[in-house]
């Protein structure tokens, strides 16, 4: 219920910003034709561009969530990032410190973690991470490390460590972990899919905007050329 209210509130804010941006776009198009006959249809289209872009991005996000497997939730922040050897980092946007590793292969068991994954780093086929809470303790709501682990995705083995110094020693380098909800998979197919999604989400709006700006400037230059030709005659 609260997630839905937050989603509606966020959409209302985005819609308001899109309407504001539309007003700015329309005003700039109006000023572009200062001193000339203004093409009102083009000015209205300029004002509708940000709103149309927002509708397009939301529609694409919905389609991706429906048709793309293991797709992060664009609206509620839930995530499912693939790891090597058939594992997935899974978590809820509202409780990322309770994230966990799940196996997609039937012959592999869920890794024996002591609690939820708060943050992690993927280094090849090994994952280094910190616990956000421990299963044998109640969660106090504080966002801090509660022990560390090394997870070998090849064997499914988990090695638990007490300090970050032990973790760095096991890794052979200073581990640079990111929080679970902002972690992005390094699996090649996932990287390719993420790039395709970014192009699908933002490519058409950017291209359409640049083309429309070019069209407006070309229309303005034609009017300027027409005025100059009349003065010469």
N, C-alpha and C positions, 0 to 999 in steps of 0.2 A: 504494500500500500504506500509506504513512505518512498520507496524507489520510484513508483509511478508518479507520485506527486513531484518528486525531484526532477524526473524526466520531463514532465509537462512544464515545470517552471523553467528548466533549461531551454526547452524548445521555444517558450514564450520570449525569453531573452534573446535567443538567436534570431527569431522572427523580427523582434524590434530592431536589432542591429541591422538586419537585412533591409528593412524598410527605411531606416536612417541612411544606409549606404545608397539605397535606390534614389532617395531624395538628393543626395550629393551628386550621384551620376547624372541625374536629370538636370540639375542646376548647371553642371559643367557643360553638358551638351547644349543647354540653352545659351550659356555665355559664349560658347564656341561660334555661334551664328549671330553674334551681336552686330547689329547694323545691317543684317540681311534678313530675307524671309526665312523664318524658322520652320523646319520640317517637324511639325508637332508629333507625327507618328514615330519618327526616329527618337525624339526626346522621351516619349512615353516608353518605348522599347528599352532605352538606356536606363530608365527608372525601374523597369521590371527585371533587369539583368541580375542583381543580387538575390532577389527573391527566387527567381528561376533556378539560380545556382544552388541555393539552399535546398529547394525541392529535389533537384537532381541528385545532390550528394546524399540526402536522406534516403531517397529511393534506391540508390546504389548500395548503401549500407544495409538496407533491409534485404535486398536480393542476395548480397554476399553472405549474410547471416543464415539465410534459408538454404542456399545452394552450395556454399563452400564449407567442407568439413573442418572441424577444429578451429572455427573462425572466432576471434575475440569479439565480445559483445560491445558494439559501438555505443550502445545506449546505457547499459548498466555497469559497464566496466569489467564484466566477467572475462576470464581469459583461459586459453588452452594453447600453450606453446609447445610444439613438438621438440623432443630431445633425441639424441642418437639412440639407435637400437630399439626403437618402438616405445619409448617412454614419452609421457606428456606432462608438462607442468600445468596443473589445473588449480584454479582458485576463483573466489568471488571478489568482485570489485569492492564490496563493502567490508570484507574480512580478508584482505590479502595475506595477513600473517598466519592464516590457517591453510595456506596453499599446500599442495602435496604432489608427489609424483605418482602417476598412474601408468600401468602397462597396458598397451593395446594388443600385445601378443599373448595368446592363451597359455603358452608354455612358461611364461615369466610371471613371477609373483610381484606384488606391490612391495617396493623397497621398505625395509624395516626402520623407518625414521622414528625418532623419539618425539616428534611433534610437527608443527607446521613450519613451512619454509618461508622465512621473512624476506631474505635476499639471497642472491646467488650469482655465480659466474660460471659460464661454460667454457672449458678449455679442451678442445678436441672432444673426446668421448668421456671426459671426466667432468663432473659438476662439483664445484665448491660452494658451500652455502652456510647460512646461519639460521638457527631456529628462531621463530617468532614467539612460540609458546611450546610448552612441553605437555604431553598428554596426561602425565600424572600430576599436573598442577592446574589450578584454576587460572584463567587469564585475567590479569589485572588491568589490561587496557593500555599499558605502556609499550610504546614502539621501540623495543631495544632487543639486542641479541641475547639469546639464552642458550649459548653453546653453539658448536659448529660441527660440520660434517663434511666428509668426502664421499661422493657417490660415483661409483664406477658403473657406467651404463652397460658395459660389456658383460659384466658378471652379475650385476644387480646388488653388489656388496656395498654396505654403508659403514664407514669408519667414523666414529664420533670423537670429537676433540673438545677440549675445555676452553682453550684460549685462541685468539686470532693469530698469535705468534706460532702456535702449533699448526694452524691451518696454512700459514704462509710457508712454514718449513716443509709441510707435506706437499704443497704445490710447487715449491722450488722458486717461487716468485711472490711478490706482493699481490695478494688477491684483491681485485677491484670488483666488488659485488654491487649489483643494482637491485632495487626492490622488486619483488615478484611481479607486481602489476605493470612495471615498465620494462621487464625483461623481454627481449626479442630473440626468437630462435635463430641459431646459426646453421640449422639444417639447410643444405643448398636448395631443396625444392621449396622450402618455406620462404627463403629469401627471394627466390624467383616469383613466387606467388604474391609476396608482399609488394614487390616492385610493380607487378602487373596491376594489383589493386590500386596502388597509388596513381598509376597512369590512368586507370579507368575512372577513379574518383575525381582527380584534379586536372587531367589532361584536357578533356572536352571543354570545361568551363574557361580554362585559361586561353585555349585556342579561340573559342568563340568570342571572348572579351577582346583579345588582340585584333581579331578580324573586324569586329564591330568598330573598335577605335580607328582602325585603318580606313574603314568605310566612311566614318564620320569625317575624318580629316580629308579624305579624297573628295567627299561631297563639298566640304568647305572650300577646298582649293579650287574646285570647279566654279563655285560661285565667285570667288575672288578673280579668277581668270576671266569669267564672263563680264564682270564689272570693268576690268581693265580694258577689255576689248571694246566695250561700249564707249569708254572715255576716249580711246584712240580714234574711234570713228567720228 
